[in-house]
């Protein structure tokens, strides 16, 4: 019985740590703008993997709608797509980025500069990883 109780305590502690980590990774910005994260790490990928995509979630925690006006990539190897309609209070939108992964084996750190109405300055997102031969 003691082992079962220990297991439950450890499982609960791990669950609380994971929940806290997910809350801490979210980033809040002026104007009620919240992003689930500002960095996506692809880790190690190979050239054979082809294009790699990720998605950032944008949440409106404010009281007035806002919109993602533009997302500018640091280079032509990264293509952004984003929610084009207003995001109402309490609503969510997305920014999807696709890295072409065709430039050879090397570490990379690409940026997306995001312009959102009501935000005094742009938000910078990072796509990181390392392309390896095999």
The first five atom37 places (N, CA, C, CB, O) and aatype in JSON, in Angstrom:
{
  "aatype": [20, 20, 20, 20, 20, 20, 20, 20, 20, 20, 20, 20, 20, 20, 20, 20, 20, 20, 20, 20, 20, 20, 20, 20, 20, 20, 20, 20, 20, 20, 20, 20, 20, 20, 20, 20, 20, 20, 20, 20, 20, 20, 20, 20, 20, 20, 20, 20, 20, 20, 20, 20, 20, 20, 20, 20, 20, 20, 20, 20, 20, 20, 20, 20, 20, 20, 20, 20, 20, 20, 20, 20, 20, 20, 20, 20, 20, 20, 20, 20, 20, 20, 20, 20, 20, 20, 20, 20, 20, 20, 20, 20, 20, 20, 20, 20, 20, 20, 20, 20, 20, 20, 20, 20, 20, 20, 20, 20, 20, 20, 20, 20, 20, 20, 20, 20, 20, 20, 20, 20, 20, 20, 20, 20, 20, 20, 20, 20, 20, 20, 20, 20, 20, 20],
  "atom_mask": [
    [1, 1, 1, 1, 1],
    [1, 1, 1, 1, 1],
    [1, 1, 1, 1, 1],
    [1, 1, 1, 1, 1],
    [1, 1, 1, 1, 1],
    [1, 1, 1, 1, 1],
    [1, 1, 1, 1, 1],
    [1, 1, 1, 1, 1],
    [1, 1, 1, 1, 1],
    [1, 1, 1, 1, 1],
    [1, 1, 1, 1, 1],
    [1, 1, 1, 1, 1],
    [1, 1, 1, 1, 1],
    [1, 1, 1, 1, 1],
    [1, 1, 1, 1, 1],
    [1, 1, 1, 1, 1],
    [1, 1, 1, 1, 1],
    [1, 1, 1, 1, 1],
    [1, 1, 1, 1, 1],
    [1, 1, 1, 1, 1],
    [1, 1, 1, 1, 1],
    [1, 1, 1, 1, 1],
    [1, 1, 1, 1, 1],
    [1, 1, 1, 1, 1],
    [1, 1, 1, 1, 1],
    [1, 1, 1, 1, 1],
    [1, 1, 1, 1, 1],
    [1, 1, 1, 1, 1],
    [1, 1, 1, 1, 1],
    [1, 1, 1, 1, 1],
    [1, 1, 1, 1, 1],
    [1, 1, 1, 1, 1],
    [1, 1, 1, 1, 1],
    [1, 1, 1, 1, 1],
    [1, 1, 1, 1, 1],
    [1, 1, 1, 1, 1],
    [1, 1, 1, 1, 1],
    [1, 1, 1, 1, 1],
    [1, 1, 1, 1, 1],
    [1, 1, 1, 1, 1],
    [1, 1, 1, 1, 1],
    [1, 1, 1, 1, 1],
    [1, 1, 1, 1, 1],
    [1, 1, 1, 1, 1],
    [1, 1, 1, 1, 1],
    [1, 1, 1, 1, 1],
    [1, 1, 1, 1, 1],
    [1, 1, 1, 1, 1],
    [1, 1, 1, 1, 1],
    [1, 1, 1, 1, 1],
    [1, 1, 1, 1, 1],
    [1, 1, 1, 1, 1],
    [1, 1, 1, 1, 1],
    [1, 1, 1, 1, 1],
    [1, 1, 1, 1, 1],
    [1, 1, 1, 1, 1],
    [1, 1, 1, 1, 1],
    [1, 1, 1, 1, 1],
    [1, 1, 1, 1, 1],
    [1, 1, 1, 1, 1],
    [1, 1, 1, 1, 1],
    [1, 1, 1, 1, 1],
    [1, 1, 1, 1, 1],
    [1, 1, 1, 1, 1],
    [1, 1, 1, 1, 1],
    [1, 1, 1, 1, 1],
    [1, 1, 1, 1, 1],
    [1, 1, 1, 1, 1],
    [1, 1, 1, 1, 1],
    [1, 1, 1, 1, 1],
    [1, 1, 1, 1, 1],
    [1, 1, 1, 1, 1],
    [1, 1, 1, 1, 1],
    [1, 1, 1, 1, 1],
    [1, 1, 1, 1, 1],
    [1, 1, 1, 1, 1],
    [1, 1, 1, 1, 1],
    [1, 1, 1, 1, 1],
    [1, 1, 1, 1, 1],
    [1, 1, 1, 1, 1],
    [1, 1, 1, 1, 1],
    [1, 1, 1, 1, 1],
    [1, 1, 1, 1, 1],
    [1, 1, 1, 1, 1],
    [1, 1, 1, 1, 1],
    [1, 1, 1, 1, 1],
    [1, 1, 1, 1, 1],
    [1, 1, 1, 1, 1],
    [1, 1, 1, 1, 1],
    [1, 1, 1, 1, 1],
    [1, 1, 1, 1, 1],
    [1, 1, 1, 1, 1],
    [1, 1, 1, 1, 1],
    [1, 1, 1, 1, 1],
    [1, 1, 1, 1, 1],
    [1, 1, 1, 1, 1],
    [1, 1, 1, 1, 1],
    [1, 1, 1, 1, 1],
    [1, 1, 1, 1, 1],
    [1, 1, 1, 1, 1],
    [1, 1, 1, 1, 1],
    [1, 1, 1, 1, 1],
    [1, 1, 1, 1, 1],
    [1, 1, 1, 1, 1],
    [1, 1, 1, 1, 1],
    [1, 1, 1, 1, 1],
    [1, 1, 1, 1, 1],
    [1, 1, 1, 1, 1],
    [1, 1, 1, 1, 1],
    [1, 1, 1, 1, 1],
    [1, 1, 1, 1, 1],
    [1, 1, 1, 1, 1],
    [1, 1, 1, 1, 1],
    [1, 1, 1, 1, 1],
    [1, 1, 1, 1, 1],
    [1, 1, 1, 1, 1],
    [1, 1, 1, 1, 1],
    [1, 1, 1, 1, 1],
    [1, 1, 1, 1, 1],
    [1, 1, 1, 1, 1],
    [1, 1, 1, 1, 1],
    [1, 1, 1, 1, 1],
    [1, 1, 1, 1, 1],
    [1, 1, 1, 1, 1],
    [1, 1, 1, 1, 1],
    [1, 1, 1, 1, 1],
    [1, 1, 1, 1, 1],
    [1, 1, 1, 1, 1],
    [1, 1, 1, 1, 1],
    [1, 1, 1, 1, 1],
    [1, 1, 1, 1, 1],
    [1, 1, 1, 1, 1],
    [1, 1, 1, 1, 1],
    [1, 1, 1, 1, 1]
  ],
  "atom_positions": [
    [[0.82, -1.2, 0.0], [0.0, 0.0, 0.0], [0.86, 1.26, 0.0], [-0.93, 0.0, 1.2], [0.5, 2.26, -0.62]],
    [[2.0, 1.22, 0.7], [2.86, 2.4, 0.76], [3.43, 2.73, -0.61], [3.99, 2.18, 1.76], [3.54, 3.91, -0.96]],
    [[3.81, 1.71, -1.39], [4.34, 1.96, -2.73], [3.3, 2.63, -3.62], [4.81, 0.64, -3.37], [3.63, 3.52, -4.4]],
    [[2.05, 2.21, -3.49], [0.97, 2.8, -4.27], [0.79, 4.28, -3.91], [-0.34, 2.03, -4.04], [0.59, 5.11, -4.79]],
    [[0.86, 4.61, -2.64], [0.72, 6.0, -2.19], [1.9, 6.84, -2.69], [0.63, 6.07, -0.65], [1.72, 7.98, -3.12]],
    [[3.1, 6.27, -2.62], [4.28, 6.99, -3.14], [4.13, 7.26, -4.63], [5.56, 6.18, -2.87], [4.44, 8.35, -5.12]],
    [[3.66, 6.24, -5.35], [3.47, 6.4, -6.8], [2.48, 7.54, -7.09], [2.95, 5.08, -7.42], [2.73, 8.35, -7.97]],
    [[1.39, 7.6, -6.36], [0.4, 8.66, -6.57], [0.99, 10.03, -6.26], [-0.83, 8.42, -5.7], [0.73, 11.0, -6.98]],
    [[1.78, 10.12, -5.2], [2.39, 11.41, -4.84], [3.37, 11.85, -5.93], [3.12, 11.31, -3.47], [3.37, 13.01, -6.33]],
    [[4.21, 10.93, -6.4], [5.17, 11.26, -7.46], [4.43, 11.65, -8.74], [6.13, 10.07, -7.73], [4.81, 12.62, -9.39]],
    [[3.4, 10.91, -9.09], [2.63, 11.22, -10.31], [1.98, 12.59, -10.21], [1.56, 10.14, -10.55], [1.96, 13.35, -11.18]],
    [[1.44, 12.92, -9.03], [0.82, 14.22, -8.84], [1.85, 15.34, -8.92], [0.09, 14.28, -7.5], [1.58, 16.39, -9.51]],
    [[3.03, 15.14, -8.35], [4.09, 16.15, -8.39], [4.55, 16.39, -9.83], [5.28, 15.72, -7.52], [4.75, 17.53, -10.23]],
    [[4.71, 15.31, -10.59], [5.11, 15.44, -12.0], [4.03, 16.2, -12.78], [5.36, 14.05, -12.62], [4.35, 17.06, -13.59]],
    [[2.78, 15.88, -12.54], [1.68, 16.57, -13.22], [1.67, 18.06, -12.9], [0.35, 15.96, -12.83], [1.47, 18.88, -13.8]],
    [[1.88, 18.41, -11.65], [1.93, 19.82, -11.27], [3.1, 20.54, -11.91], [2.02, 19.96, -9.76], [2.96, 21.68, -12.35]],
    [[4.26, 19.88, -11.98], [5.42, 20.49, -12.62], [5.17, 20.72, -14.11], [6.65, 19.61, -12.43], [5.54, 21.77, -14.65]],
    [[4.56, 19.76, -14.78], [4.25, 19.92, -16.2], [3.25, 21.04, -16.43], [3.71, 18.6, -16.78], [3.4, 21.82, -17.37]],
    [[2.25, 21.14, -15.58], [1.26, 22.22, -15.71], [1.93, 23.57, -15.49], [0.11, 22.03, -14.7], [1.65, 24.52, -16.22]],
    [[2.79, 23.67, -14.49], [3.5, 24.93, -14.22], [4.41, 25.29, -15.38], [4.32, 24.83, -12.91], [4.5, 26.46, -15.75]],
    [[5.09, 24.31, -15.96], [5.98, 24.57, -17.09], [5.2, 25.1, -18.29], [6.74, 23.31, -17.47], [5.68, 25.99, -18.98]],
    [[4.02, 24.56, -18.54], [3.23, 25.04, -19.68], [2.75, 26.47, -19.45], [2.03, 24.11, -19.93], [2.68, 27.25, -20.39]],
    [[2.43, 26.82, -18.22], [2.02, 28.19, -17.92], [3.19, 29.15, -18.04], [1.41, 28.28, -16.52], [3.03, 30.28, -18.51]],
    [[4.37, 28.72, -17.61], [5.54, 29.58, -17.65], [6.03, 29.8, -19.07], [6.64, 29.0, -16.81], [6.66, 30.82, -19.35]],
    [[5.77, 28.86, -19.99], [6.25, 29.02, -21.35], [5.4, 30.03, -22.13], [6.26, 27.68, -22.06], [5.88, 30.59, -23.12]],
    [[4.17, 30.27, -21.72], [3.33, 31.26, -22.38], [3.91, 32.65, -22.13], [1.86, 31.18, -21.86], [4.41, 32.93, -21.04]],
    [[3.83, 33.49, -23.13], [4.38, 34.84, -23.04], [3.26, 35.86, -23.19], [5.48, 35.06, -24.1], [2.5, 35.8, -24.16]],
    [[3.16, 36.79, -22.25], [2.17, 37.85, -22.3], [2.81, 39.13, -22.82], [1.55, 38.09, -20.93], [3.94, 39.46, -22.48]],
    [[2.06, 39.86, -23.65], [2.51, 41.11, -24.24], [1.45, 42.18, -24.03], [2.83, 40.93, -25.75], [0.29, 41.86, -23.77]],
    [[1.83, 43.45, -24.15], [0.85, 44.54, -23.98], [-0.33, 44.38, -24.95], [1.53, 45.9, -24.21], [-0.18, 43.81, -26.03]],
    [[-1.48, 44.87, -24.55], [-2.68, 44.81, -25.39], [-3.46, 43.52, -25.21], [-2.3, 44.98, -26.83], [-4.34, 43.22, -26.01]],
    [[-3.14, 42.75, -24.16], [-3.87, 41.5, -23.94], [-3.45, 40.39, -24.87], [-5.34, 41.73, -24.09], [-4.21, 39.45, -25.08]],
    [[-2.25, 40.47, -25.42], [-1.76, 39.47, -26.37], [-0.97, 38.4, -25.61], [-0.87, 40.12, -27.48], [-0.06, 38.73, -24.85]],
    [[-1.32, 37.15, -25.83], [-0.57, 36.04, -25.23], [-0.21, 35.04, -26.32], [-1.4, 35.35, -24.09], [-1.05, 34.66, -27.13]],
    [[1.05, 34.63, -26.32], [1.5, 33.58, -27.22], [1.86, 32.36, -26.4], [2.7, 34.04, -28.09], [2.39, 32.48, -25.29]],
    [[1.58, 31.16, -26.93], [1.89, 29.95, -26.19], [3.4, 29.79, -26.0], [1.33, 28.73, -26.92], [3.83, 29.14, -25.04]],
    [[4.2, 30.38, -26.88], [5.66, 30.4, -26.76], [6.2, 31.35, -27.82], [6.26, 28.96, -26.93], [5.48, 31.75, -28.73]],
    [[7.47, 31.7, -27.71], [8.09, 32.56, -28.71], [9.23, 31.85, -29.43], [8.6, 33.85, -28.07], [9.84, 32.42, -30.34]],
    [[9.53, 30.63, -29.02], [10.6, 29.85, -29.65], [10.08, 28.45, -29.94], [11.87, 29.79, -28.74], [9.47, 27.81, -29.08]],
    [[10.34, 27.98, -31.16], [10.07, 26.58, -31.49], [11.4, 25.94, -31.88], [9.0, 26.43, -32.64], [12.08, 26.42, -32.8]],
    [[11.77, 24.88, -31.2], [13.01, 24.17, -31.49], [12.67, 22.85, -32.18], [13.84, 23.91, -30.19], [12.07, 21.96, -31.59]],
    [[13.07, 22.74, -33.45], [12.82, 21.51, -34.2], [13.76, 20.39, -33.77], [12.98, 21.77, -35.7], [13.53, 19.23, -34.09]],
    [[14.81, 20.75, -33.03], [15.81, 19.74, -32.65], [16.63, 19.38, -33.87], [15.13, 18.48, -32.04], [16.85, 20.21, -34.75]],
    [[17.08, 18.13, -33.92], [17.87, 17.67, -35.07], [16.93, 17.11, -36.13], [18.92, 16.59, -34.65], [16.1, 16.25, -35.85]],
    [[17.07, 17.63, -37.34], [16.29, 17.15, -38.48], [17.26, 16.84, -39.61], [15.22, 18.21, -38.93], [18.38, 17.37, -39.63]],
    [[16.86, 16.0, -40.53], [17.72, 15.68, -41.67], [17.2, 16.36, -42.92], [17.81, 14.16, -41.88], [16.04, 16.77, -42.97]],
    [[18.05, 16.47, -43.91], [17.63, 17.05, -45.19], [16.51, 16.22, -45.81], [18.83, 17.13, -46.17], [15.63, 16.77, -46.48]],
    [[16.54, 14.91, -45.58], [15.51, 14.02, -46.13], [14.13, 14.27, -45.52], [15.9, 12.59, -45.9], [13.12, 13.87, -46.09]],
    [[14.08, 14.93, -44.34], [12.79, 15.21, -43.71], [11.94, 16.18, -44.53], [13.01, 15.78, -42.31], [10.72, 16.22, -44.39]],
    [[12.59, 16.96, -45.39], [11.85, 17.93, -46.19], [11.4, 19.11, -45.35], [10.66, 17.27, -46.85], [11.9, 19.3, -44.24]],
    [[10.45, 19.91, -45.85], [9.98, 21.08, -45.12], [9.4, 20.7, -43.75], [8.92, 21.83, -45.94], [8.71, 19.69, -43.62]],
    [[9.69, 21.54, -42.75], [9.2, 21.3, -41.39], [8.33, 22.48, -40.96], [10.37, 21.1, -40.39], [8.69, 23.64, -41.21]],
    [[7.22, 22.2, -40.33], [6.28, 23.25, -39.92], [6.03, 23.22, -38.42], [4.96, 23.1, -40.67], [6.18, 22.19, -37.76]],
    [[5.64, 24.37, -37.91], [5.21, 24.47, -36.51], [4.12, 25.54, -36.45], [6.42, 24.83, -35.55], [3.92, 26.29, -37.4]],
    [[3.44, 25.58, -35.33], [2.34, 26.54, -35.18], [2.42, 27.19, -33.8], [0.98, 25.84, -35.39], [2.6, 26.51, -32.79]],
    [[2.26, 28.5, -33.78], [2.2, 29.27, -32.55], [0.73, 29.67, -32.35], [3.15, 30.53, -32.6], [0.05, 30.02, -33.31]],
    [[0.25, 29.64, -31.11], [-1.11, 30.05, -30.8], [-1.09, 31.45, -30.2], [-1.79, 29.05, -29.83], [-0.33, 31.72, -29.27]],
    [[-1.92, 32.34, -30.75], [-2.06, 33.71, -30.28], [-3.42, 33.83, -29.61], [-1.89, 34.76, -31.45], [-4.44, 33.51, -30.23]],
    [[-3.44, 34.27, -28.36], [-4.69, 34.38, -27.62], [-4.95, 35.83, -27.26], [-4.65, 33.5, -26.34], [-4.04, 36.57, -26.89]],
    [[-6.21, 36.23, -27.37], [-6.62, 37.59, -26.99], [-7.14, 37.54, -25.55], [-7.71, 38.17, -27.97], [-8.27, 37.11, -25.3]],
    [[-6.3, 38.0, -24.61], [-6.69, 38.03, -23.19], [-7.23, 39.4, -22.8], [-5.49, 37.67, -22.31], [-7.53, 39.64, -21.63]],
    [[-7.35, 40.3, -23.77], [-7.85, 41.64, -23.51], [-9.35, 41.74, -23.69], [-7.16, 42.64, -24.42], [-10.05, 40.73, -23.75]],
    [[-9.83, 42.97, -23.77], [-11.27, 43.21, -23.88], [-11.7, 43.66, -25.27], [-11.69, 44.24, -22.87], [-12.9, 43.72, -25.55]],
    [[-10.74, 43.99, -26.14], [-11.08, 44.45, -27.49], [-10.42, 43.55, -28.53], [-10.65, 45.92, -27.69], [-9.35, 43.0, -28.29]],
    [[-11.05, 43.41, -29.69], [-10.46, 42.57, -30.75], [-9.14, 43.16, -31.24], [-11.44, 42.43, -31.93], [-8.92, 44.37, -31.17]],
    [[-8.27, 42.3, -31.73], [-7.06, 42.74, -32.42], [-6.85, 41.84, -33.62], [-5.83, 42.72, -31.47], [-7.51, 40.81, -33.76]],
    [[-5.93, 42.24, -34.48], [-5.61, 41.38, -35.61], [-4.11, 41.32, -35.84], [-6.32, 41.86, -36.88], [-3.37, 42.24, -35.5]],
    [[-3.71, 40.2, -36.42], [-2.3, 40.03, -36.81], [-2.18, 40.7, -38.16], [-1.87, 38.49, -36.86], [-2.7, 40.21, -39.16]],
    [[-1.49, 41.84, -38.18], [-1.42, 42.63, -39.41], [-0.43, 42.08, -40.42], [-1.05, 44.04, -39.08], [-0.7, 42.09, -41.62]],
    [[0.72, 41.58, -39.94], [1.74, 41.05, -40.84], [2.68, 40.16, -40.06], [2.52, 42.18, -41.55], [2.88, 40.34, -38.85]],
    [[3.26, 39.2, -40.76], [4.32, 38.36, -40.21], [5.43, 38.34, -41.25], [3.8, 36.89, -39.87], [5.25, 37.85, -42.36]],
    [[6.59, 38.88, -40.87], [7.71, 39.02, -41.8], [8.8, 38.02, -41.42], [8.27, 40.47, -41.8], [9.24, 37.98, -40.27]],
    [[9.22, 37.2, -42.39], [10.26, 36.21, -42.17], [11.64, 36.81, -42.39], [10.05, 35.01, -43.08], [11.8, 37.72, -43.2]],
    [[12.64, 36.31, -41.66], [14.01, 36.81, -41.8], [14.67, 36.34, -43.09], [14.85, 36.38, -40.61], [15.68, 36.9, -43.51]],
    [[14.1, 35.32, -43.74], [14.67, 34.88, -45.02], [13.61, 34.16, -45.84], [15.9, 33.96, -44.78], [12.53, 33.84, -45.34]],
    [[13.93, 33.9, -47.07], [12.99, 33.24, -47.98], [12.79, 31.77, -47.71], [13.45, 33.42, -49.38], [11.93, 31.14, -48.32]],
    [[13.59, 31.2, -46.81], [13.47, 29.77, -46.51], [12.35, 29.47, -45.52], [14.78, 29.23, -45.98], [12.05, 28.3, -45.26]],
    [[11.74, 30.5, -44.95], [10.67, 30.33, -43.97], [9.42, 31.05, -44.45], [11.11, 30.85, -42.58], [9.46, 32.26, -44.72]],
    [[8.32, 30.33, -44.56], [7.08, 30.89, -45.06], [6.04, 30.93, -43.94], [6.55, 30.07, -46.26], [5.67, 29.89, -43.39]],
    [[5.56, 32.14, -43.6], [4.53, 32.23, -42.55], [3.12, 32.28, -43.12], [4.78, 33.45, -41.69], [2.9, 32.78, -44.23]],
    [[2.17, 31.77, -42.37], [0.74, 31.91, -42.63], [0.12, 32.26, -41.28], [0.09, 30.58, -43.27], [0.58, 31.77, -40.25]],
    [[-0.93, 33.09, -41.28], [-1.51, 33.5, -40.01], [-2.99, 33.78, -40.15], [-0.8, 34.71, -39.46], [-3.51, 33.95, -41.25]],
    [[-3.66, 33.83, -39.02], [-5.08, 34.15, -38.97], [-5.27, 35.57, -39.51], [-5.64, 34.03, -37.51], [-4.67, 36.51, -38.99]],
    [[-6.08, 35.72, -40.52], [-6.27, 37.02, -41.19], [-7.48, 37.8, -40.68], [-6.41, 36.82, -42.68], [-7.66, 38.97, -41.01]],
    [[-8.31, 37.16, -39.88], [-9.5, 37.83, -39.36], [-9.22, 38.37, -37.97], [-10.71, 36.87, -39.34], [-8.26, 37.97, -37.32]],
    [[-10.07, 39.3, -37.5], [-9.93, 39.81, -36.14], [-10.04, 38.67, -35.14], [-11.0, 40.89, -35.85], [-10.83, 37.74, -35.32]],
    [[-9.25, 38.76, -34.08], [-9.31, 37.8, -32.99], [-10.08, 38.47, -31.86], [-7.86, 37.33, -32.52], [-9.58, 39.42, -31.26]],
    [[-11.29, 38.0, -31.56], [-12.12, 38.66, -30.55], [-11.58, 38.43, -29.14], [-13.56, 38.17, -30.64], [-10.75, 37.54, -28.93]],
    [[-12.04, 39.22, -28.19], [-11.67, 39.02, -26.79], [-11.98, 37.58, -26.4], [-12.43, 40.02, -25.86], [-13.08, 37.09, -26.63]],
    [[-11.0, 36.91, -25.81], [-11.17, 35.51, -25.43], [-10.91, 34.53, -26.57], [-12.54, 35.29, -24.91], [-10.91, 33.32, -26.36]],
    [[-10.69, 35.06, -27.78], [-10.47, 34.19, -28.93], [-9.02, 33.85, -29.17], [-11.03, 34.84, -30.16], [-8.12, 34.38, -28.51]],
    [[-8.8, 32.95, -30.13], [-7.45, 32.52, -30.47], [-7.24, 32.54, -31.97], [-7.17, 31.12, -29.92], [-8.18, 32.38, -32.75]],
    [[-5.99, 32.74, -32.36], [-5.57, 32.67, -33.74], [-4.27, 31.89, -33.8], [-5.41, 34.08, -34.36], [-3.75, 31.46, -32.77]],
    [[-3.74, 31.71, -35.01], [-2.51, 30.95, -35.16], [-1.54, 31.63, -36.11], [-2.81, 29.55, -35.65], [-1.93, 32.4, -36.99]],
    [[-0.28, 31.33, -35.89], [0.78, 31.69, -36.84], [1.48, 30.37, -37.16], [1.79, 32.79, -36.24], [2.06, 29.73, -36.28]],
    [[1.42, 29.99, -38.41], [2.07, 28.75, -38.85], [3.28, 29.11, -39.67], [1.08, 27.85, -39.67], [3.22, 29.98, -40.54]],
    [[4.4, 28.45, -39.4], [5.64, 28.71, -40.13], [6.18, 27.42, -40.7], [6.69, 29.38, -39.21], [6.2, 26.39, -40.03]],
    [[6.62, 27.47, -41.96], [7.21, 26.32, -42.61], [8.63, 26.67, -43.02], [6.37, 25.87, -43.84], [8.87, 27.61, -43.79]],
    [[9.58, 25.89, -42.51], [10.99, 26.04, -42.84], [11.29, 25.08, -43.98], [11.93, 25.76, -41.59], [11.02, 23.88, -43.86]],
    [[11.85, 25.58, -45.1], [12.02, 24.77, -46.3], [13.03, 23.62, -46.12], [12.46, 25.64, -47.44], [12.91, 22.6, -46.8]],
    [[13.99, 23.77, -45.23], [14.95, 22.7, -44.92], [15.67, 22.2, -46.16], [14.24, 21.55, -44.23], [15.78, 20.99, -46.37]],
    [[16.15, 23.12, -46.99], [16.85, 22.71, -48.21], [18.17, 23.45, -48.39], [15.96, 22.94, -49.43], [18.68, 23.54, -49.51]],
    [[18.72, 23.98, -47.32], [19.92, 24.79, -47.43], [21.2, 24.08, -46.99], [19.75, 26.03, -46.62], [22.26, 24.71, -46.96]],
    [[21.14, 22.82, -46.65], [22.33, 22.09, -46.22], [22.36, 21.86, -44.73], [23.56, 22.84, -46.64], [21.52, 22.36, -43.98]],
    [[23.36, 21.09, -44.32], [23.48, 20.7, -42.92], [24.17, 21.8, -42.11], [24.25, 19.39, -42.8], [25.33, 22.12, -42.35]],
    [[23.44, 22.37, -41.15], [23.98, 23.39, -40.25], [22.93, 23.74, -39.22], [24.42, 24.66, -41.03], [21.75, 23.45, -39.42]],
    [[23.33, 24.36, -38.1], [22.34, 24.87, -37.14], [21.64, 26.09, -37.73], [23.02, 25.22, -35.78], [22.23, 26.83, -38.53]],
    [[20.4, 26.32, -37.35], [19.69, 27.5, -37.86], [18.88, 28.16, -36.75], [18.77, 27.12, -39.03], [18.47, 27.51, -35.79]],
    [[18.67, 29.45, -36.91], [17.81, 30.25, -36.02], [17.16, 31.3, -36.88], [18.64, 30.9, -34.82], [17.74, 32.36, -37.13]],
    [[15.96, 31.04, -37.34], [15.21, 31.95, -38.21], [14.22, 32.74, -37.36], [14.46, 31.16, -39.34], [13.74, 32.25, -36.34]],
    [[13.94, 33.95, -37.77], [13.0, 34.77, -37.0], [11.78, 35.14, -37.84], [13.68, 36.04, -36.49], [11.83, 35.25, -39.06]],
    [[10.68, 35.34, -37.11], [9.45, 35.88, -37.68], [9.12, 37.12, -36.86], [8.26, 34.82, -37.65], [9.03, 37.05, -35.63]],
    [[8.96, 38.25, -37.52], [8.58, 39.48, -36.84], [7.09, 39.67, -37.04], [9.39, 40.72, -37.39], [6.6, 39.76, -38.16]],
    [[6.36, 39.71, -35.92], [4.89, 39.71, -35.94], [4.38, 41.09, -35.53], [4.32, 38.61, -34.98], [4.73, 41.61, -34.47]],
    [[3.55, 41.67, -36.39], [2.93, 42.97, -36.12], [1.46, 42.74, -35.8], [3.1, 43.94, -37.32], [0.7, 42.22, -36.61]],
    [[1.05, 43.16, -34.58], [-0.31, 42.97, -34.12], [-0.9, 44.33, -33.76], [-0.37, 41.99, -32.91], [-0.26, 45.12, -33.07]],
    [[-2.12, 44.59, -34.22], [-2.77, 45.86, -33.89], [-2.89, 46.0, -32.38], [-4.17, 45.96, -34.56], [-3.19, 45.03, -31.69]],
    [[-2.64, 47.19, -31.88], [-2.73, 47.45, -30.44], [-1.44, 47.15, -29.69], [-3.83, 46.64, -29.86], [-1.35, 47.46, -28.5]],
    [[-0.45, 46.56, -30.36], [0.82, 46.27, -29.71], [1.8, 47.4, -30.04], [1.39, 44.88, -30.16], [1.95, 47.75, -31.21]],
    [[2.46, 47.98, -29.02], [3.36, 49.11, -29.28], [4.6, 48.75, -30.08], [3.77, 49.72, -27.98], [5.21, 49.62, -30.69]],
    [[4.99, 47.46, -30.08], [6.15, 47.05, -30.87], [5.94, 45.62, -31.36], [7.46, 47.15, -30.03], [5.13, 44.88, -30.81]],
    [[6.67, 45.24, -32.4], [6.49, 43.89, -32.94], [6.98, 42.82, -31.97], [7.22, 43.74, -34.28], [7.78, 43.09, -31.07]],
    [[6.49, 41.62, -32.17], [6.89, 40.45, -31.39], [7.76, 39.58, -32.28], [5.63, 39.66, -30.85], [7.41, 39.34, -33.44]],
    [[8.89, 39.11, -31.77], [9.8, 38.28, -32.55], [9.71, 36.83, -32.11], [11.26, 38.8, -32.43], [9.88, 36.52, -30.93]],
    [[9.44, 35.96, -33.07], [9.38, 34.52, -32.84], [10.63, 33.88, -33.46], [8.07, 33.9, -33.44], [11.15, 34.38, -34.45]],
    [[11.09, 32.79, -32.86], [12.27, 32.09, -33.37], [11.95, 30.66, -33.74], [13.39, 32.12, -32.33], [11.19, 29.98, -33.04]],
    [[12.54, 30.21, -34.85], [12.51, 28.81, -35.26], [13.96, 28.34, -35.22], [11.86, 28.61, -36.7], [14.81, 28.89, -35.92]],
    [[14.23, 27.34, -34.4], [15.6, 26.88, -34.24], [15.7, 25.39, -34.51], [16.12, 27.2, -32.83], [14.71, 24.66, -34.47]],
    [[16.91, 24.97, -34.77], [17.16, 23.56, -34.93], [18.51, 23.33, -35.55], [16.08, 22.91, -35.76], [19.3, 24.26, -35.72]],
    [[18.76, 22.09, -35.89], [20.01, 21.74, -36.55], [19.71, 20.73, -37.64], [21.04, 21.18, -35.55], [19.13, 19.67, -37.38]],
    [[20.11, 21.05, -38.86], [19.96, 20.13, -39.97], [21.22, 19.28, -40.02], [19.73, 20.89, -41.34], [22.34, 19.81, -40.02]],
    [[21.04, 17.96, -40.05], [22.17, 17.05, -40.11], [22.06, 16.21, -41.38], [22.22, 16.14, -38.86], [20.99, 16.09, -41.97]],
    [[23.19, 15.62, -41.79], [23.23, 14.81, -43.03], [22.34, 13.59, -42.93], [24.67, 14.37, -43.34], [21.54, 13.33, -43.83]],
    [[22.46, 12.83, -41.83], [21.71, 11.58, -41.68], [20.85, 11.63, -40.45], [22.65, 10.37, -41.61], [20.14, 10.67, -40.15]]
  ]
}
